[in-house]
Amino acid sequence: MNLIKTCLAAITMLGATALSPSLSAADGVKVDHLGVNNTLVRISGGSRYLLLPVQESNEDDRIDVLVDGRLDKTIYVKLAKNKVDYFVPLELAPYKGHEVVLNILTTQGRSTVREAKDDACWKNMTLSDTFDTTNREKYRPVYHHTPLYGWMNDPNGMFYKDGVWHLYFQHNPYGSKWQNMSWGHSTSKDLINWTPEPLALEPNGLGTVFSGSCALDTNNTAGYGNDAVVGLYTSAGASQTQSLVWSKDNGRTFEYYDANPVITLESEARDPNMFWDDNAKQWELILAHALDHEMLIFTSPNMKEWTLQSAFGKGIGAQGGVWECPDLFRLPIDGTDEEKWVLICNLNPGGPFGGSATQYFVGDFDGKTFKADTDKEGKIPTKWMDFGKDHYATVSWSDAPDKRRTVIGWMSNWQYAAEVPTMQFRSANTLPRDLSLFKAADGELYLCSAPSPELSALRDKLIVNVRRANIGKKNATYSLPATNDGICEILMDVDARKAQKINFTIANKAGEKVLMTYDIAAHTLSFDRRESGIVDFSQDFPAVTVSPTFEVNGKISLRIFIDKSSVEVFGNNGQFVMTNLVFPENPYTTLSISSADGKAAIENLKIYSIK
């Protein structure tokens, strides 16, 4: 489904068609200023939304939502002071027939109440029965999952049930920067077309809703029925604790366990990821002991009572920043009947090219303890799942069909995620990937992240089809599709022959470009986005990333996905991957290929437009 269809589906769900408020600020909204930083807003009438005006450069203001005089919830919004960047909706439908008052504590410095009354938010705060989600962003991806509006980071709680892939995600429904952490929710039947669903989890008395996982309780161990969807997430309040939820409608809505939290520790821990161990007949849980740079492993018979069994990670692998978003699963080794366990560990900062990234460890797991494999020197090597700048918080779907291990990540980097040049929404997910293990020439086992097979359905017209072409110093140039702003899929086999380096340049007429270089002697592929378009919003964005190619014969295959603001490169069917954001002022229009110090060849070059 293209972006327009996605938005239309969401508009139907939200009843949204118009950005302009249907009522004036005076209709049903009464504003009482109590002081320079305290204002009451009284709501009357039966409108579905109160549209809150946002100015992104401001600090967060606190809004206590009082219903019949009692506190229902607290949200934080960057209310507009001297201009309105956009609106966010506060849903009023649950409060129909009740008295609603907003007690607002603003953070903007003011000297008098008269000055406070001049803030833009008060005259632009309006009631409406609609909220417009039609895309107005130049860089919104066409075939990557994005939230309709607001901020998104880590994917959460993903599971597969009855033919539907459920994707939850860290979400701020009240602005396009990090705050008010909740679980947004989207569903898909094919990992391509995503339908927005209502918000799944919101902050409560234990804190905001951080990352976590869901699983199907096939054997009714928790007492909520066979195949009930049970979730575990981090409640982030004054401390970080782990809370249990369950769903009786296949993950559309959740009930909170009365005795939450189910895990408490004396130090910061988050992002619980659980799965059923059929051998041990128990639930396994891996929890990030964030500041201690380790993962904690718990077991449980019923998801409610957890016993700490072991810890893994101190002094091992990349130790920068904090450890987050773990996952633990078993994978087949390509070309063999063997399997090994893989422990995923996302960390921020400390990635190979700055900021956030995903490392992993290969080893063995006995139901209580994970032991990482060592290399020929007896050391535990640091391994990276993706060699781009924009691949983080990657975790897998539970209960995926056909024993698949399918993952998805957050396509951004904490260094600049809040500053990228979008405002209606921020952040997209990576394309889904299916995992396996392969043995490289050095004898080590590495993750293979192949594009999920469903992605082939994105292909539309075959724009370029070259069986074989010799490559020299002069560029061989091929046109990218003119439709859909140049979004496309590129496939090719590369034979270095006698060349030392091969350059692949994706560019537009303005000279904005992505330069990828295959260095045959170094066995690497680099990705240079320093001239890719808009790069000056952060000093950390212009970058060159480099991936090992794991080949020994000068031959690689490339599969490249270009969307409006990203390029994902899969080498040798996922044996090496680079995910990078790009923001060209105009769509890329050409692919040019050249070699240095000798002739090379490309075969089976195909460029597909995207539906």
Backbone torsions as a table, in degrees:
resi	resn	phi	psi	omega
1	MET	NA	132.2	177.5
2	ASN	-78.9	176.3	-174.2
3	LEU	-60.7	-39.5	-177.3
4	ILE	-61.7	-44.5	179.4
5	LYS	-64.6	-39.4	178.3
6	THR	-60.3	-46.6	-178.9
7	CYS	-65.5	-37.7	179.3
8	LEU	-63.8	-38.4	177.2
9	ALA	-62.9	-41.0	-179.0
10	ALA	-69.6	-37.8	179.8
11	ILE	-63.6	-39.9	176.6
12	THR	-59.5	-42.8	-179.5
13	MET	-64.1	-42.1	-175.1
14	LEU	-88.3	-9.1	-173.9
15	GLY	66.1	38.7	-169.9
16	ALA	-113.5	129.9	175.7
17	THR	-140.6	-15.8	-172.2
18	ALA	-133.5	135.3	175.4
19	LEU	-78.2	-37.0	-177.2
20	SER	-67.5	129.4	178.1
21	PRO	-57.9	145.5	-176.7
22	SER	-82.5	-17.0	-179.4
23	LEU	-127.2	157.2	175.0
24	SER	-77.1	165.7	-176.9
25	ALA	-61.4	-25.7	-176.8
26	ALA	-78.7	-19.1	-175.5
27	ASP	-84.5	105.2	175.3
28	GLY	80.1	4.5	178.9
29	VAL	-126.6	114.2	178.8
30	LYS	-112.9	125.6	-175.3
31	VAL	-109.4	125.0	176.5
32	ASP	-121.1	116.4	178.6
33	HIS	-88.9	122.2	-177.4
34	LEU	-99.1	-14.4	-177.6
35	GLY	178.7	-175.4	-175.7
36	VAL	-67.0	-22.3	-177.4
37	ASN	-131.9	18.3	-179.0
38	ASN	-138.4	124.9	-178.0
39	THR	-137.9	139.3	172.4
40	LEU	-103.0	134.8	174.7
41	VAL	-120.6	118.9	-179.0
42	ARG	-101.5	131.8	-175.5
43	ILE	-110.0	132.3	175.0
44	SER	-134.6	164.8	-177.5
45	GLY	94.8	178.4	-174.1
46	GLY	-115.0	28.6	-179.0
47	SER	-67.8	155.9	-176.8
48	ARG	-79.2	-34.7	-175.1
49	TYR	-130.0	148.9	159.0
50	LEU	-104.2	119.8	-179.1
51	LEU	-87.9	119.0	-177.0
52	LEU	-98.8	123.1	-179.6
53	PRO	-79.1	132.4	-173.6
54	VAL	-115.6	139.1	169.0
55	GLN	-124.5	111.6	-167.4
56	GLU	-65.1	-24.6	-177.2
57	SER	-77.7	-8.0	-178.1
58	ASN	-83.1	166.6	170.9
59	GLU	-79.5	163.9	178.8
60	ASP	-71.1	135.9	170.4
61	ASP	-101.8	145.9	-179.4
62	ARG	-92.7	130.4	178.0
63	ILE	-122.3	112.1	173.1
64	ASP	-91.0	119.5	-179.6
65	VAL	-91.6	111.6	-178.8
66	LEU	-101.7	128.3	178.7
67	VAL	-119.9	117.2	-175.4
68	ASP	53.7	37.8	176.1
69	GLY	83.4	-1.1	-178.9
70	ARG	-113.7	144.7	-179.3
71	LEU	-69.8	121.3	177.0
72	ASP	-94.8	-45.9	178.0
73	LYS	-163.7	165.0	176.6
74	THR	-123.0	131.5	176.3
75	ILE	-127.5	161.7	-179.6
76	TYR	-123.1	124.4	-174.4
77	VAL	-135.6	139.3	176.8
78	LYS	-82.8	75.5	-175.3
79	LEU	-62.1	141.6	-175.1
80	ALA	-66.9	137.0	176.0
81	LYS	-105.7	-51.9	-178.7
82	ASN	-127.3	-1.1	171.8
83	LYS	-159.7	157.9	179.6
84	VAL	-110.0	117.2	176.6
85	ASP	-81.2	-41.4	178.9
86	TYR	-168.9	174.6	177.6
87	PHE	-111.9	150.9	169.5
88	VAL	-126.4	148.3	-174.5
89	PRO	-95.2	133.3	166.6
90	LEU	-100.6	115.3	-175.6
91	GLU	-72.1	126.0	-179.1
92	LEU	-104.7	-11.7	-175.9
93	ALA	-53.5	-40.2	179.7
94	PRO	-65.1	-15.5	-175.7
95	TYR	-103.2	11.9	-177.1
96	LYS	-57.1	130.3	-179.2
97	GLY	86.8	2.7	-179.3
98	HIS	-120.2	160.6	176.9
99	GLU	-82.7	126.2	-178.5
100	VAL	-118.4	125.2	177.6
101	VAL	-130.2	133.6	174.2
102	LEU	-101.8	120.9	173.9
103	ASN	-98.3	109.1	-170.2
104	ILE	-109.5	125.5	175.3
105	LEU	-110.1	109.9	-177.1
106	THR	-90.8	155.3	-177.2
107	THR	-107.5	-6.6	-177.8
108	GLN	-72.3	134.7	-179.2
109	GLY	-68.4	127.8	179.3
110	ARG	-137.7	150.7	180.0
111	SER	-99.7	-25.8	-178.1
112	THR	-142.1	161.8	175.3
113	VAL	-64.9	-35.3	178.5
114	ARG	-59.3	-40.2	177.9
115	GLU	-65.1	-39.3	179.8
116	ALA	-63.1	-35.1	-179.2
117	LYS	-65.6	-20.4	-177.5
118	ASP	-80.9	-7.4	-178.9
119	ASP	-58.6	140.9	-175.4
120	ALA	-63.8	-26.1	-174.3
121	CYS	-63.1	-35.4	-172.1
122	TRP	-67.9	-40.1	-178.9
123	LYS	-85.4	-9.0	179.2
124	ASN	-108.3	-2.7	178.9
125	MET	-79.4	112.2	-169.5
126	THR	-136.3	161.6	176.6
127	LEU	-95.2	148.1	179.8
128	SER	-158.9	151.4	173.3
129	ASP	-93.5	-0.9	-178.6
130	THR	-133.1	157.3	171.7
131	PHE	-141.5	122.0	-173.2
132	ASP	-77.8	123.7	174.5
133	THR	-114.5	9.0	177.4
134	THR	-58.6	133.6	-175.7
135	ASN	-63.6	133.3	173.2
136	ARG	-128.0	21.5	-177.2
137	GLU	-107.3	126.0	178.3
138	LYS	-61.5	-35.2	-171.7
139	TYR	-103.4	13.1	176.9
140	ARG	-67.6	127.9	179.2
141	PRO	-61.1	152.6	179.0
142	VAL	-91.4	-37.4	-174.9
143	TYR	-125.5	19.0	169.1
144	HIS	-109.6	147.3	179.4
145	HIS	-69.1	132.4	173.6
146	THR	-136.2	157.2	171.0
147	PRO	-72.0	152.1	177.2
148	LEU	-59.0	-40.9	177.2
149	TYR	-157.6	162.9	177.0
150	GLY	88.5	179.3	-177.5
151	TRP	-82.3	146.7	171.5
152	MET	-140.1	138.3	165.6
153	ASN	-131.8	-119.6	-166.1
154	ASP	-50.8	135.4	165.1
155	PRO	-67.8	143.6	-174.3
156	ASN	-135.9	154.0	162.1
157	GLY	53.1	28.2	-172.9
158	MET	-72.8	136.9	174.3
159	PHE	-150.3	161.6	178.8
160	TYR	-117.9	130.5	-179.9
161	LYS	-155.3	133.0	174.5
162	ASP	53.9	41.9	176.1
163	GLY	80.9	7.8	-176.5
164	VAL	-121.7	130.5	173.0
165	TRP	-91.1	121.5	179.4
166	HIS	-101.6	126.0	178.1
167	LEU	-121.6	114.8	171.2
168	TYR	-101.5	163.0	-176.8
169	PHE	-159.2	151.3	174.4
170	GLN	-62.9	125.0	-167.8
171	HIS	-142.7	137.0	168.2
172	ASN	-110.0	105.8	-179.4
173	PRO	-80.8	3.2	-176.7
174	TYR	-121.2	25.5	176.6
175	GLY	162.6	167.2	-176.5
176	SER	-102.0	21.8	168.9
177	LYS	-127.6	164.4	-173.8
178	TRP	-61.3	128.3	175.3
179	GLN	172.6	165.1	173.8
180	ASN	52.2	45.4	-171.0
181	MET	-57.6	123.0	-179.5
182	SER	-135.7	176.0	172.4
183	TRP	-102.9	108.4	165.7
184	GLY	-73.8	170.5	-173.1
185	HIS	-150.8	132.6	171.9
186	SER	-137.2	154.2	179.6
187	THR	-130.2	155.9	-179.8
188	SER	-151.4	148.7	173.8
189	LYS	-100.8	-6.1	-175.0
190	ASP	-143.7	10.4	-179.4
191	LEU	65.1	9.6	178.8
192	ILE	-119.8	-52.0	-178.1
193	ASN	-92.9	117.1	-174.8
194	TRP	-111.0	131.0	178.6
195	THR	-104.8	123.2	177.5
196	PRO	-67.3	138.6	177.4
197	GLU	-118.3	163.1	176.8
198	PRO	-60.9	157.6	177.7
199	LEU	-53.7	134.0	-173.3
200	ALA	-92.9	-44.1	-178.1
201	LEU	-136.0	136.2	178.6
202	GLU	-123.4	160.4	177.7
203	PRO	-56.6	149.1	174.9
204	ASN	-138.2	-161.5	-174.4
205	GLY	-63.1	-19.3	178.9
206	LEU	-89.3	-7.6	177.5
207	GLY	129.7	-171.1	177.7
208	THR	-77.2	171.6	-173.0
209	VAL	-103.2	103.2	176.7
210	PHE	-88.9	-169.3	-171.8
211	SER	-69.5	159.9	179.0
212	GLY	-175.1	-161.6	-173.9
213	SER	-141.2	163.7	172.5
214	CYS	-130.1	155.1	177.3
215	ALA	-150.9	156.3	175.6
216	LEU	-87.4	124.1	-179.6
217	ASP	-88.6	78.6	-172.3
218	THR	-58.1	-36.3	-173.6
219	ASN	-101.0	13.5	177.7
220	ASN	56.9	40.2	-178.8
221	THR	-68.5	-28.1	-178.3
222	ALA	-91.2	-8.5	176.5
223	GLY	87.7	15.4	-179.8
224	TYR	-106.4	9.1	177.9
225	GLY	108.8	154.0	177.5
226	ASN	-63.0	134.9	180.0
227	ASP	65.3	20.1	173.5
228	ALA	-64.8	145.9	174.9
229	VAL	-87.0	118.5	-179.6
230	VAL	-119.2	134.7	-178.8
231	GLY	-121.6	154.0	175.6
232	LEU	-135.5	127.6	-177.3
233	TYR	-141.2	168.3	179.5
234	THR	-91.0	122.0	170.0
235	SER	-85.3	117.7	-174.6
236	ALA	-108.1	92.9	175.3
237	GLY	-115.2	-131.8	174.8
238	ALA	-62.0	-29.6	174.5
239	SER	-131.0	170.4	176.4
240	GLN	-104.7	117.9	178.5
241	THR	-127.6	169.4	-174.8
242	GLN	-112.1	128.4	-174.9
243	SER	-118.9	148.9	-177.1
244	LEU	-105.8	137.9	172.9
245	VAL	-134.4	161.3	177.7
246	TRP	-147.4	156.6	-175.2
247	SER	-126.2	138.4	175.1
248	LYS	-108.4	8.0	178.7
249	ASP	-131.9	39.8	174.9
250	ASN	60.8	39.3	171.9
251	GLY	87.1	5.2	177.2
252	ARG	-72.0	-45.2	176.6
253	THR	-133.7	160.4	-177.0
254	PHE	-129.3	148.8	171.1
255	GLU	-103.9	146.1	179.8
256	TYR	-95.9	133.6	177.1
257	TYR	-63.4	132.2	-173.4
258	ASP	-63.4	-30.1	-174.1
259	ALA	-98.7	21.8	176.6
260	ASN	-60.7	149.0	0.1
261	PRO	-82.2	157.0	-178.8
262	VAL	-96.0	-17.3	174.9
263	ILE	-134.1	127.2	174.4
264	THR	-129.9	140.2	178.2
265	LEU	-132.9	167.0	-179.6
266	GLU	-85.2	-3.8	-178.1
267	SER	-137.7	169.1	-173.7
268	GLU	-66.0	125.5	177.9
269	ALA	-148.6	143.6	-173.9
270	ARG	-158.0	173.5	172.0
271	ASP	64.4	56.7	-178.7
272	PRO	-65.0	136.3	178.7
273	ASN	-130.8	115.8	-172.5
274	MET	-119.7	155.1	176.9
275	PHE	-156.2	156.4	179.6
276	TRP	-85.1	128.7	176.4
277	ASP	-98.4	105.2	-174.8
278	ASP	-70.1	-26.8	178.5
279	ASN	-70.6	-47.1	-178.1
280	ALA	-87.5	-8.1	-178.3
281	LYS	54.8	51.5	179.6
282	GLN	-155.9	164.7	175.0
283	TRP	-87.1	137.5	176.1
284	GLU	-110.0	144.3	-179.7
285	LEU	-138.2	131.6	173.3
286	ILE	-115.2	130.8	-172.0
287	LEU	-129.5	133.3	-178.0
288	ALA	-79.2	116.7	172.3
289	HIS	-88.4	81.5	-156.9
290	ALA	-55.9	-54.6	-174.1
291	LEU	-77.9	-15.6	179.9
292	ASP	-92.7	1.0	178.2
293	HIS	52.8	51.8	177.6
294	GLU	-152.6	164.2	175.2
295	MET	-112.6	135.4	178.6
296	LEU	-101.4	139.3	-178.6
297	ILE	-115.3	124.2	179.7
298	PHE	-118.8	160.5	172.6
299	THR	-131.2	156.8	-179.1
300	SER	-156.3	147.1	173.0
301	PRO	-85.7	-17.6	-168.8
302	ASN	-143.1	10.0	-179.3
303	MET	72.6	-4.2	-176.9
304	LYS	-108.4	-32.9	-178.9
305	GLU	-115.0	113.4	-172.4
306	TRP	-115.4	138.0	179.9
307	THR	-115.8	125.5	177.3
308	LEU	-71.3	126.0	-177.5
309	GLN	-107.7	-38.0	-175.4
310	SER	-166.8	174.8	175.0
311	ALA	-134.8	150.6	178.3
312	PHE	-138.2	136.5	166.2
313	GLY	127.2	-20.9	-175.7
314	LYS	-59.7	122.8	179.0
315	GLY	77.9	7.6	-175.3
316	ILE	-114.6	141.1	175.5
317	GLY	68.1	-161.2	178.0
318	ALA	-72.9	127.3	-173.5
319	GLN	-112.4	8.0	-179.2
320	GLY	-71.4	154.4	173.7
321	GLY	60.6	-138.6	179.3
322	VAL	-120.0	151.9	174.4
323	TRP	-91.3	135.6	-175.6
324	GLU	-145.7	171.8	166.9
325	CYS	42.8	67.6	179.9
326	PRO	-83.3	164.7	170.9
327	ASP	-153.5	150.0	-177.9
328	LEU	-143.4	125.5	-177.0
329	PHE	-160.3	167.2	180.0
330	ARG	-103.3	140.6	-178.2
331	LEU	-132.0	148.5	173.6
332	PRO	-76.1	151.9	173.6
333	ILE	-96.3	121.8	-175.6
334	ASP	-53.6	133.9	175.9
335	GLY	80.9	6.3	-179.5
336	THR	-136.3	175.4	173.1
337	ASP	-99.4	9.4	-175.4
338	GLU	-89.8	161.2	174.5
339	GLU	-136.6	154.1	173.8
340	LYS	-139.6	161.4	177.1
341	TRP	-90.6	146.8	177.2
342	VAL	-127.2	130.4	175.4
343	LEU	-111.3	117.8	177.9
344	ILE	-91.4	136.2	-179.3
345	CYS	-136.9	107.0	174.3
346	ASN	-83.9	141.4	179.7
347	LEU	-140.7	151.1	-178.9
348	ASN	-152.5	127.1	-13.7
349	PRO	-78.4	-164.0	179.1
350	GLY	117.6	5.2	177.0
351	GLY	-67.7	162.6	-174.4
352	PRO	-63.5	-20.5	-179.6
353	PHE	-124.9	22.9	177.3
354	GLY	95.9	142.1	177.8
355	GLY	78.9	-146.9	-171.9
356	SER	-89.0	152.3	-179.1
357	ALA	-165.8	174.7	-177.0
358	THR	-121.0	117.4	173.3
359	GLN	-105.8	167.4	178.9
360	TYR	-150.8	161.0	178.6
361	PHE	-129.9	139.3	176.1
362	VAL	-104.5	136.7	-178.9
363	GLY	-176.2	-149.7	-177.9
364	ASP	-126.0	149.5	-179.0
365	PHE	-137.6	128.6	-176.7
366	ASP	-107.9	14.7	-178.1
367	GLY	97.1	-14.0	179.0
368	LYS	-133.8	-31.1	-172.8
369	THR	-135.5	136.8	173.0
370	PHE	-103.2	131.7	178.1
371	LYS	-123.5	119.1	-176.6
372	ALA	-79.0	145.2	174.8
373	ASP	-68.6	152.4	175.3
374	THR	-109.4	159.9	177.9
375	ASP	-87.1	-169.6	-176.7
376	LYS	-63.5	-23.1	179.5
377	GLU	-92.7	5.3	178.9
378	GLY	80.1	13.8	-179.6
379	LYS	-105.8	155.6	174.7
380	ILE	-90.1	111.3	-174.7
381	PRO	-76.0	153.4	172.2
382	THR	-88.1	125.8	-177.8
383	LYS	-125.3	142.2	-176.7
384	TRP	-114.0	137.5	-177.4
385	MET	-77.8	-29.6	-177.6
386	ASP	-147.0	139.7	-175.3
387	PHE	-106.8	24.2	171.3
388	GLY	-97.8	-176.7	177.3
389	LYS	-89.3	-16.4	-164.8
390	ASP	-125.9	62.8	179.7
391	HIS	-147.2	108.7	-174.5
392	TYR	-149.1	161.0	174.2
393	ALA	58.0	32.8	-176.8
394	THR	-73.9	124.5	176.4
395	VAL	-140.8	171.2	-170.7
396	SER	-109.6	159.5	171.5
397	TRP	-75.1	136.7	171.5
398	SER	-84.9	150.1	174.9
399	ASP	60.9	32.1	176.8
400	ALA	-65.3	151.1	-176.8
401	PRO	-71.8	158.9	173.3
402	ASP	57.2	30.4	178.2
403	LYS	59.4	25.2	178.7
404	ARG	-72.2	149.1	170.1
405	ARG	-115.7	94.3	-174.1
406	THR	-106.2	131.1	-175.3
407	VAL	-125.0	163.6	173.0
408	ILE	-149.0	150.0	-177.5
409	GLY	-126.5	172.6	172.3
410	TRP	-86.7	125.0	-174.8
411	MET	-94.5	73.0	175.8
412	SER	-166.6	-170.6	-178.5
413	ASN	-145.3	135.3	-177.2
414	TRP	-60.6	-17.5	179.9
415	GLN	-63.2	-31.6	-173.5
416	TYR	-146.4	13.6	-174.1
417	ALA	-56.7	-36.1	-177.9
418	ALA	-83.0	-2.4	-174.8
419	GLU	-116.1	-1.2	-179.4
420	VAL	-61.8	153.6	-171.0
421	PRO	-79.2	58.0	168.3
422	THR	-133.5	163.1	-179.4
423	MET	-140.8	-36.8	177.8
424	GLN	-61.2	-36.6	177.2
425	PHE	-143.8	162.6	170.9
426	ARG	-139.0	124.5	171.0
427	SER	94.1	149.0	175.3
428	ALA	-130.7	167.6	171.8
429	ASN	-93.0	155.5	171.7
430	THR	-66.1	168.5	167.6
431	LEU	-66.5	148.2	177.1
432	PRO	-67.6	148.4	-176.2
433	ARG	-136.6	143.6	176.7
434	ASP	-103.5	132.7	-171.1
435	LEU	-102.5	148.0	167.4
436	SER	-152.8	-177.8	176.5
437	LEU	-117.4	147.9	174.0
438	PHE	-137.1	153.3	178.5
439	LYS	-98.4	123.9	-178.8
440	ALA	-89.0	177.2	-177.2
441	ALA	-62.5	-25.9	179.6
442	ASP	-81.1	2.1	178.6
443	GLY	86.9	-4.9	-178.8
444	GLU	-85.5	151.2	173.1
445	LEU	-90.9	134.3	-179.7
446	TYR	-131.8	156.9	176.2
447	LEU	-73.1	137.2	169.9
448	CYS	-109.8	121.5	-178.4
449	SER	-112.5	87.2	-176.7
450	ALA	-86.1	142.7	174.5
451	PRO	-55.3	133.3	-179.0
452	SER	-58.6	142.4	-173.3
453	PRO	-59.4	-25.8	179.8
454	GLU	-60.5	-23.4	-174.5
455	LEU	-67.0	-20.7	178.2
456	SER	-62.4	-23.3	-179.7
457	ALA	-71.4	-10.9	177.1
458	LEU	-71.0	-23.1	-172.6
459	ARG	-64.2	137.4	176.2
460	ASP	-113.4	-105.6	-177.9
461	LYS	-88.8	143.3	173.8
462	LEU	-83.1	103.8	-173.5
463	ILE	-82.8	-40.4	-179.6
464	VAL	-128.8	134.6	178.3
465	ASN	-144.0	99.0	-177.3
466	VAL	-117.3	118.9	-179.0
467	ARG	-70.3	-43.4	179.7
468	ARG	-159.1	141.8	176.7
469	ALA	-147.4	136.1	173.8
470	ASN	-80.4	141.3	-175.9
471	ILE	-119.8	129.3	177.0
472	GLY	-130.5	-156.2	-177.0
473	LYS	-67.3	-31.6	179.2
474	LYS	-78.7	134.7	-177.6
475	ASN	-62.0	132.2	164.2
476	ALA	-94.3	117.5	-170.4
477	THR	-115.0	136.8	-178.6
478	TYR	-129.5	141.4	-178.4
479	SER	-81.4	138.0	172.3
480	LEU	-86.7	162.0	-177.2
481	PRO	-59.2	142.4	177.1
482	ALA	-84.2	-20.9	-178.8
483	THR	-79.8	157.2	175.5
484	ASN	52.4	38.6	175.7
485	ASP	57.3	33.5	172.6
486	GLY	78.9	6.7	178.7
487	ILE	-65.5	141.7	-172.5
488	CYS	-167.5	173.7	171.0
489	GLU	-122.9	132.6	-179.4
490	ILE	-119.3	132.5	175.9
491	LEU	-128.1	142.9	175.1
492	MET	-164.9	154.4	169.6
493	ASP	-106.8	137.5	-174.8
494	VAL	-119.8	128.8	175.5
495	ASP	-119.8	110.5	-175.3
496	ALA	-66.5	-27.5	-176.2
497	ARG	49.6	-110.7	-178.2
498	LYS	-103.4	3.2	-178.6
499	ALA	-74.0	150.9	175.9
500	GLN	-92.2	-36.4	178.8
501	LYS	-142.8	148.6	176.0
502	ILE	-127.5	128.8	-178.3
503	ASN	-105.5	136.6	175.5
504	PHE	-122.6	116.8	-175.7
505	THR	-117.4	122.0	174.4
506	ILE	-104.7	121.3	-168.3
507	ALA	-147.1	168.1	170.7
508	ASN	-122.4	178.2	-175.1
509	LYS	-68.2	-20.9	179.5
510	ALA	-79.7	-3.4	180.0
511	GLY	90.1	1.0	174.3
512	GLU	-71.4	137.3	-171.9
513	LYS	-155.9	156.0	166.3
514	VAL	-112.6	127.0	179.9
515	LEU	-113.1	119.0	174.5
516	MET	-111.2	133.7	-176.8
517	THR	-126.5	123.5	174.7
518	TYR	-93.0	111.5	178.7
519	ASP	-96.3	107.0	-171.4
520	ILE	-67.3	-44.6	-177.9
521	ALA	-66.0	-37.6	-178.4
522	ALA	-84.3	-10.5	-176.4
523	HIS	55.5	51.9	-179.2
524	THR	-136.7	157.1	169.0
525	LEU	-124.7	124.4	179.2
526	SER	-105.5	157.9	-178.2
527	PHE	-134.8	112.5	-176.4
528	ASP	-109.5	113.1	179.6
529	ARG	-112.2	18.9	-175.7
530	ARG	-65.8	-21.7	177.4
531	GLU	-121.1	31.5	-172.0
532	SER	-81.1	-10.7	-176.8
533	GLY	146.4	-130.9	176.1
534	ILE	-72.6	117.7	-178.3
535	VAL	-132.4	-3.9	-170.1
536	ASP	-90.9	6.8	179.3
537	PHE	-76.1	-12.8	177.3
538	SER	-155.1	138.6	177.2
539	GLN	-66.9	-17.5	-178.1
540	ASP	-90.4	-7.0	-176.1
541	PHE	-78.6	-48.1	177.8
542	PRO	-61.3	123.0	-172.9
543	ALA	-160.2	159.4	169.7
544	VAL	-118.6	122.9	176.2
545	THR	-109.1	151.2	-174.0
546	VAL	-134.7	133.3	179.2
547	SER	-121.7	141.0	168.4
548	PRO	-68.1	148.7	179.8
549	THR	-100.2	-14.1	175.3
550	PHE	63.9	10.8	178.1
551	GLU	-100.5	165.9	180.0
552	VAL	-129.9	-0.2	-172.1
553	ASN	-119.9	12.3	179.1
554	GLY	73.0	18.1	179.4
555	LYS	-124.4	129.2	176.0
556	ILE	-137.7	157.1	169.7
557	SER	-113.3	145.6	-179.6
558	LEU	-126.1	139.7	172.2
559	ARG	-132.0	115.4	-169.6
560	ILE	-120.1	127.0	177.2
561	PHE	-109.4	121.6	178.3
562	ILE	-111.1	122.4	172.7
563	ASP	-116.6	-174.9	-172.7
564	LYS	-63.6	-25.5	-177.9
565	SER	-141.2	27.0	179.7
566	SER	-156.6	154.5	171.2
567	VAL	-133.1	123.6	176.3
568	GLU	-115.9	124.6	-176.6
569	VAL	-112.7	120.5	176.3
570	PHE	-111.4	120.0	179.6
571	GLY	-104.7	138.4	178.3
572	ASN	50.0	48.1	177.9
573	ASN	58.3	37.4	172.9
574	GLY	99.7	5.4	176.6
575	GLN	-68.1	-25.1	168.1
576	PHE	-141.6	144.6	-173.1
577	VAL	-140.6	142.6	170.9
578	MET	-133.4	128.3	178.8
579	THR	-119.3	119.5	-177.5
580	ASN	-139.7	137.0	171.9
581	LEU	-76.1	150.0	172.8
582	VAL	-144.9	150.0	-179.8
583	PHE	-135.7	71.4	179.4
584	PRO	-68.6	143.1	177.2
585	GLU	-64.4	-33.9	175.6
586	ASN	-131.3	152.3	-177.5
587	PRO	-58.3	148.1	173.2
588	TYR	-68.0	142.4	-174.1
589	THR	-122.0	-17.1	-175.4
590	THR	-137.3	152.9	167.6
591	LEU	-117.8	122.4	178.0
592	SER	-118.1	140.0	-178.4
593	ILE	-129.6	132.5	176.9
594	SER	-146.6	163.6	179.2
595	SER	-127.9	159.7	177.5
596	ALA	-119.3	141.3	173.4
597	ASP	59.9	44.1	175.7
598	GLY	135.1	161.3	-178.3
599	LYS	-79.8	147.9	173.1
600	ALA	-132.3	178.2	179.0
601	ALA	-143.1	147.2	169.5
602	ILE	-120.4	146.9	179.7
603	GLU	-132.2	153.2	173.4
604	ASN	54.9	41.7	175.8
605	LEU	-74.4	121.0	177.9
606	LYS	-132.7	135.1	174.8
607	ILE	-124.5	120.2	-179.8
608	TYR	-107.5	136.6	165.7
609	SER	-73.4	162.3	-177.2
610	ILE	-107.7	137.3	-180.0
611	LYS	-61.2	NA	NA
